[in-house]
Amino acid sequence: MTKQHAPGFLALVTQAKAQIKEISITELQEHNQPYVLLDIREDHEWAQGHLPEAMHLGKGIIERDIEQTVADKKQKLVLYCGGGFRSALSAQTLQHMGYQNVYSLIGGYREWCERNLPVEVPTAI
């Protein structure tokens, strides 16, 4: 079931995508330059599974915690969410904060799973 997004949200995402860089899953897989992979989804989404080697920094706290997590503003960052919309908004925000090499993953977690690529599921403590 695909959720219908509100027109105002879609307009905001379209505006953000015009100002950021995006990377496809194929490009990411072929990429050999070091990067930090950030899952910006909600805690409950992260708990259901995430991309291997991803770090979790939810959209609600990313602006507050990014500088402690990734201090180097030249470090390549690849952000993903469920479908590539929230990550586009967060990529734009990080650019405003001075991060120079930020990408949003096209298709996000949903497309990653549709391609049957590996995911990690956190184990309960």
C-alpha positions in Angstrom: 0.0 0.0 0.0 1.5 3.3 -1.1 0.7 6.3 0.9 -0.6 9.3 -1.0 1.4 12.4 -0.1 -0.1 15.8 0.4 0.4 18.3 -2.4 2.3 20.8 -0.2 4.7 18.1 0.9 5.3 17.0 -2.7 5.9 20.6 -3.7 8.5 21.0 -0.9 10.2 17.8 -2.0 10.3 18.9 -5.6 11.9 22.1 -4.6 14.5 20.3 -2.5 15.3 17.8 -5.2 16.1 20.8 -7.6 18.8 21.9 -5.1 20.4 18.6 -4.0 22.3 15.7 -5.5 20.7 12.3 -5.8 22.3 8.9 -6.2 20.7 5.7 -7.5 21.1 2.3 -5.9 23.1 1.1 -8.8 25.5 4.1 -8.6 25.8 3.5 -4.9 26.7 -0.1 -5.4 29.4 0.8 -8.0 30.8 3.6 -5.8 34.2 3.0 -4.4 34.8 6.3 -2.6 34.2 6.2 1.2 30.9 7.5 2.3 28.7 7.6 5.4 25.3 6.0 4.9 22.6 7.6 7.1 19.2 6.1 7.6 17.0 9.0 8.5 13.8 7.1 9.0 11.8 6.9 12.3 13.0 4.6 15.0 10.3 2.0 14.4 11.2 1.9 10.7 14.9 1.3 11.6 13.9 -1.4 14.0 12.2 -3.4 11.2 15.4 -3.4 9.1 17.9 -1.2 7.4 20.7 -1.2 4.8 23.9 -2.9 5.8 26.5 -0.6 7.4 24.0 2.3 7.8 24.0 4.5 10.8 20.7 5.7 12.2 20.1 9.4 12.6 16.3 10.1 12.4 15.0 13.1 10.5 13.7 14.5 13.7 17.2 14.8 15.3 19.5 15.0 12.3 20.1 18.7 12.5 20.8 18.5 16.2 23.2 15.5 16.1 24.9 15.5 12.7 27.9 17.6 13.8 28.7 15.2 16.6 28.1 12.2 14.4 30.0 13.5 11.2 32.2 16.5 12.1 33.9 16.7 8.6 31.6 18.8 6.4 33.4 17.5 3.3 32.7 13.9 4.1 30.4 12.2 1.5 27.0 11.5 3.1 24.3 9.3 1.5 20.9 9.7 3.2 18.0 7.4 2.7 14.4 7.1 4.0 11.5 5.0 2.9 11.2 6.3 -0.7 13.6 9.2 -1.2 11.4 12.2 -0.2 12.4 12.8 3.5 16.0 12.2 2.6 15.8 14.9 -0.1 14.5 17.4 2.5 17.2 16.4 5.0 20.0 16.6 2.3 18.9 20.1 1.6 19.0 21.0 5.3 22.5 19.5 5.7 23.7 21.6 2.7 22.3 24.7 4.5 24.4 23.6 7.5 27.6 23.6 5.4 27.8 19.9 4.4 29.2 19.9 0.9 28.9 16.4 -0.4 25.4 15.2 0.5 23.3 12.8 -1.6 19.8 11.4 -1.3 19.3 7.8 -2.3 16.7 7.6 -5.1 13.9 5.1 -4.2 15.2 4.7 -0.6 14.6 1.6 1.5 11.5 0.6 -0.4 13.4 0.2 -3.7 16.3 -1.5 -2.0 13.9 -4.1 -0.7 12.1 -4.4 -4.0 15.5 -5.4 -5.6 15.9 -8.1 -2.9 19.1 -6.5 -1.7 20.5 -7.5 1.8 19.1 -5.8 4.9 20.0 -6.0 8.5 17.4 -6.4 11.2 18.5 -5.3 14.7 18.3 -8.0 17.3 16.3 -7.3 20.5 18.3 -7.0 23.6 
